[in-house]
């Protein structure tokens, strides 16, 4: 008698066969990637992440996705595939605001993946992230730059302005959900709250409504808040769910942020240019002459070239009291003809203009 597979076993057999085909395709891809790495090494070219190529590929995946898999999930799968193959070319190091468990670490691992050949190195403060990347000791840094409700992260802005040209390689936006975490079993047991200043502002409504004379301790990161809460009796932290898992904390309350659409924009900084993708942002910083209408004149130059400015931030110039620098985001890539011309004209009109980077616009994760 013929031994026929039942329907479930037949489907499983088909899946096994497809997995073998996928593995063979991965093997072919790996061999090509290794050849690319050898070629770059022979030419003494640095091995950088192709942020432009990856951004285009992920956008195309979402546009052409014929599967029942959500676009966001399909992109996450491919980020891990890219990460694994990138690691075949060269070991890279990524630094972020630590300790482990911060949103910066979460974003870094979403963007670069979890391949074994990638080292994630936490830093105690933002200054150290910039120092490690600007000197070339570490390939990339990940830092928060602005929040959708609380605005710019001043420390990141100031350090970014001091960086050299073409320092920004990519951006990534992540919806931020804050959790109240503790070793204790209930909110009533808490008398000390560890939190980052920006996080405190993002959760201010809940804190003001529920604070029972807690001692508020402002710390340098959400990861540090969770770490301290794991070591301090009768304390809690506001941090990511992943931080609670890392430091073995109980989740007392979920999603205590003021707004359910609370989103933070992060930048990936490095030391190389990124090619155009057709969907890019250019970030610049410039100074002004001390004369009436100087800012209006500078902005009119961009308007005359039909350049869309999506953001402008003023920061005090550290070298001179009561003078300011302006950080702007412009739609397009610095190699786009109309933007290139606008920047050329702007450079003639201001005492200082620095292009901090042109990079792909990122969807939220």
C-alpha positions in Angstrom: 0.0 0.0 0.0 1.3 3.5 -0.9 2.3 5.5 2.1 0.8 8.9 1.6 1.5 11.9 3.8 -1.4 13.5 5.6 -2.1 17.2 4.6 -0.2 18.7 7.6 2.9 16.5 7.0 2.8 17.4 3.3 2.8 21.2 4.1 5.7 20.7 6.5 7.6 18.8 3.9 7.1 21.6 1.4 8.3 24.1 4.0 11.4 22.0 4.6 12.2 22.0 0.9 11.7 25.7 0.6 14.1 26.2 3.6 16.7 24.2 1.8 16.3 26.4 -1.3 16.6 29.5 0.9 19.8 28.1 2.5 21.3 27.5 -0.9 20.5 31.0 -2.0 22.1 32.4 1.2 25.2 30.4 0.5 25.5 31.9 -3.0 24.9 35.4 -1.6 27.5 34.9 1.1 30.2 33.9 -1.5 29.5 37.1 -3.5 29.6 39.2 -0.3 33.0 37.7 0.7 34.4 38.4 -2.8 33.2 42.0 -2.4 35.0 42.2 0.9 38.2 40.8 -0.6 38.0 43.3 -3.4 37.6 46.2 -1.0 40.4 45.0 1.1 42.7 44.7 -1.9 41.9 48.2 -3.0 42.3 49.4 0.6 38.8 50.8 0.6 37.1 51.1 4.0 34.2 48.8 4.5 31.2 51.1 5.2 27.5 50.3 5.5 25.7 51.2 2.3 22.9 53.2 4.0 21.6 54.5 0.6 21.5 51.0 -0.9 19.8 49.5 2.1 17.2 52.3 2.4 16.3 51.8 -1.3 16.0 48.1 -0.9 13.8 48.3 2.2 11.5 50.8 0.5 11.2 48.6 -2.6 10.4 45.6 -0.4 7.5 47.5 1.2 6.3 48.8 -2.2 6.4 45.4 -3.9 5.5 43.2 -0.9 3.2 40.4 -2.3 3.1 38.4 0.9 0.7 38.5 3.8 3.6 39.6 6.1 3.3 43.2 7.3 5.7 45.6 5.5 7.4 46.5 8.9 7.9 42.8 9.7 9.3 42.0 6.2 11.8 44.9 6.6 12.8 43.7 10.0 13.6 40.2 8.5 15.7 41.8 5.8 17.6 44.0 8.2 18.8 40.9 10.0 19.7 39.3 6.7 21.7 42.4 5.7 23.3 42.4 9.1 24.5 38.8 8.9 26.0 39.2 5.4 27.5 42.6 6.3 29.4 40.9 9.1 31.1 38.7 6.5 33.0 41.7 5.1 34.4 43.2 8.2 33.8 43.5 11.9 32.2 46.8 12.8 31.6 48.6 16.1 28.5 50.6 17.1 28.4 52.9 20.1 25.4 54.2 21.9 24.3 56.0 25.1 24.4 53.3 27.7 24.2 51.3 29.8 22.4 48.3 28.2 18.7 48.7 27.9 18.4 52.3 26.5 16.3 53.2 23.6 19.5 54.0 21.7 20.7 50.4 22.1 17.3 49.1 20.9 17.4 51.4 17.8 21.0 50.4 17.1 20.2 46.7 17.1 17.1 47.2 14.9 19.1 49.2 12.4 22.3 47.2 12.3 21.0 43.8 13.4 22.3 41.2 15.8 25.1 39.5 13.8 28.0 38.1 15.9 30.5 40.2 14.0 29.0 43.5 15.3 30.2 44.9 18.6 27.8 47.2 20.5 29.6 49.4 22.9 27.8 51.6 25.5 29.0 55.0 26.5 28.3 57.0 29.7 27.4 60.2 27.9 26.8 61.8 24.5 30.2 63.5 24.4 31.9 60.1 24.4 29.8 58.8 21.5 30.9 61.8 19.3 34.5 61.5 20.4 34.8 57.8 19.6 33.2 58.2 16.1 35.0 61.5 15.2 38.4 60.0 15.9 37.5 56.8 13.9 38.0 54.5 16.9 34.4 53.3 16.4 32.6 53.0 13.0 29.1 54.4 13.9 27.3 56.1 16.8 23.6 56.2 17.5 22.1 59.1 19.3 18.7 60.7 20.0 18.3 64.0 18.3 14.6 65.1 18.9 11.3 64.0 20.3 8.0 64.6 18.5 6.5 66.3 21.6 9.5 67.5 23.7 11.6 68.8 20.8 15.4 68.7 20.3 17.8 66.9 22.5 20.1 69.9 23.2 23.2 67.9 24.1 23.0 65.9 20.9 22.5 69.1 18.8 25.5 70.9 20.3 27.8 67.9 19.8 26.5 67.4 16.3 27.2 71.0 15.3 30.8 70.5 16.4 31.3 67.4 14.1 32.9 67.6 10.7 31.1 67.5 7.4 29.3 64.4 6.2 29.0 63.1 9.8 25.3 62.0 9.5 24.8 58.7 7.6 21.2 57.8 8.4 18.2 58.4 10.6 15.7 56.2 12.2 12.4 57.1 14.0 11.0 54.9 16.8 7.8 55.1 18.7 8.6 55.3 22.3 6.5 53.5 24.9 7.5 54.1 28.5 7.1 51.5 31.3 7.2 51.9 35.1 9.6 49.2 36.2 10.6 48.0 39.7 11.9 45.2 41.8 8.8 45.9 44.0 5.4 44.3 43.4 3.3 47.5 43.6 3.3 51.2 43.0 2.5 51.8 46.7 6.0 50.4 47.7 7.8 53.1 45.7 9.5 56.1 47.3 12.2 56.9 44.7 11.8 57.3 40.9 14.8 57.2 38.5 14.3 58.8 35.2 16.0 60.7 32.4 15.1 64.4 32.0 13.5 63.9 28.6 11.6 60.9 29.8 10.3 62.8 32.8 8.9 65.4 30.4 7.4 62.8 28.1 5.6 61.2 31.1 4.9 64.3 33.1 1.1 63.9 33.1 1.2 60.5 34.7 3.9 61.4 37.2 2.0 64.5 38.4 -1.2 62.6 38.7 0.3 59.6 40.5 3.3 60.9 42.4 2.9 60.2 46.1 5.8 62.4 47.3 8.4 60.3 45.4 12.0 61.5 45.4 12.8 62.1 41.7 16.3 61.2 40.6 17.3 62.5 37.2 19.9 60.3 35.5 21.8 60.3 32.2 19.8 57.5 30.4 16.8 55.2 30.7 19.1 52.2 30.8 20.9 53.7 33.8 17.5 54.4 35.5 16.6 50.7 35.1 20.0 49.6 36.4 19.7 51.8 39.5 16.1 50.6 40.2 17.4 47.0 40.1 19.9 47.9 42.8 17.8 50.2 45.0 15.0 49.0 47.3 11.6 50.8 47.1 12.5 52.4 43.8 11.2 52.4 40.3 12.4 53.5 36.8 10.8 54.7 33.7 12.4 52.9 30.8 11.8 50.5 27.9 10.2 47.1 28.3 13.5 45.6 27.2 15.3 47.4 30.0 13.0 45.7 32.5 13.8 42.3 30.9 17.6 43.1 31.0 17.6 44.1 34.7 14.9 41.6 35.8 12.4 44.3 36.9 8.6 43.9 37.2 6.4 45.9 34.9 4.1 47.9 37.2 2.4 50.0 34.6 2.6 50.1 30.8 2.6 53.0 28.4 2.7 56.0 30.8 3.8 58.5 28.2 1.7 61.6 27.7 1.0 60.8 24.0 0.5 57.4 22.4 2.2 58.6 19.2 5.3 59.7 21.2 8.2 59.2 18.7 12.0 59.9 18.9 14.2 60.5 16.0 17.7 59.0 16.2 20.7 59.8 13.9 23.4 57.4 12.8 26.8 59.2 12.7 29.9 58.1 11.0 32.7 59.4 8.8 31.6 59.0 5.2 29.2 60.3 2.6 26.0 58.5 1.6 24.7 58.5 -2.0 21.3 59.8 -3.1 18.3 57.5 -2.8 15.6 59.9 -4.2 14.1 60.3 -0.7 16.7 62.1 1.4 17.3 64.8 4.0 20.3 67.2 4.2 21.3 68.7 7.5 23.4 71.8 7.6 24.6 74.3 10.2 25.4 77.9 9.4 26.3 81.2 11.1 25.1 84.7 10.2 26.6 88.1 9.7 25.6 90.5 12.5 23.3 92.7 10.5 19.5 93.4 10.1 17.6 90.8 8.1 20.5 88.3 7.9 18.4 85.3 8.7 15.6 86.3 6.3 18.2 86.8 3.5 19.7 83.3 4.1 16.3 81.6 4.1 15.1 83.5 1.0 18.1 82.0 -0.9 16.7 78.6 -0.2 13.2 79.6 -1.1 14.3 81.0 -4.4 15.7 77.6 -5.3 12.3 76.0 -4.3 14.1 74.1 -1.5 11.8 72.8 1.3 13.1 73.5 4.8 11.6 70.9 7.2 13.2 72.2 10.4 15.3 75.0 11.9 16.9 75.1 15.3 19.0 77.9 16.8 21.7 77.2 19.3 24.2 79.5 21.1 27.6 79.8 19.4 30.0 78.4 22.0 32.8 80.7 20.8 31.0 84.1 21.2 28.3 85.2 23.7 24.9 86.2 22.2 25.6 84.9 18.8 23.8 81.9 17.4 24.2 79.0 15.0 21.3 77.6 13.0 20.8 73.9 12.3 18.4 73.2 9.4 17.0 70.1 7.7 16.3 70.4 3.9 14.4 68.1 1.7 16.7 66.4 -0.8 20.3 65.3 -1.2 23.3 67.7 -1.5 24.0 66.2 -5.0 20.5 67.1 -6.2 21.0 70.0 -8.7 18.6 72.5 -7.2 19.8 71.8 -3.6 23.4 71.9 -4.7 22.8 75.3 -6.3 20.9 76.6 -3.2 23.7 75.5 -0.9 26.3 77.1 -3.2 24.5 80.5 -3.0 23.9 80.2 0.7 27.6 79.6 1.3 28.4 82.8 -0.4 26.0 84.8 1.8 27.0 83.5 5.2 30.3 83.5 7.1 30.1 79.7 7.8 28.2 76.8 6.3 28.8 73.2 7.1 26.9 70.3 5.5 26.6 67.7 8.3 25.2 65.0 6.0 22.8 63.9 3.3 21.0 60.7 4.2 17.9 58.6 3.5 14.6 59.5 5.2 13.6 56.7 7.5 10.2 55.4 8.2 9.2 54.8 11.8 9.9 51.4 13.3 
